[in-house]
């Protein structure tokens, strides 16, 4: 039973990675509703694969490395699209994406894939929520309110991203490294 839960968790991660291209293509084609649903399903699958991996007693090393990269693909695509349209400032998106690349590089050298910290997980949740609200399709009820709330949620997600990066990169004391 346990290997099948890990396989299912890994399958959800791969499916989420594959959703990145249709997500950006739907945004580019003006299919905002489809893009919104793809992002929502991706966010839910992120939570589900983590839950499945924990139920299996821990995910695979492969899944631990692929999961954060998949999150970055799904977050980078709409962030760049929103910056290109002037919804978010390019400098803020650049800062966030630079952080993601820095931490991905750092994680690639960690033996265990460097699991996400609590603040890193909170950052990801806030980013997904912010993006869902910023991508709220025109014509859906509450469009203006969703955009406003999404814009305001982006800033704490950026602050969490930067503070969690500092925590990841902070040198560990000898007692914590063992």
PyMOL commands that set and color helices and strands:
alter all, ss='L'
color gray80, all
select helices_A, chain A and resi 2-28+32-55+61-84+90-108+118-134+143-169+174-177
alter helices_A, ss='H'
color red, helices_A
deselect
rebuild
show_as cartoon
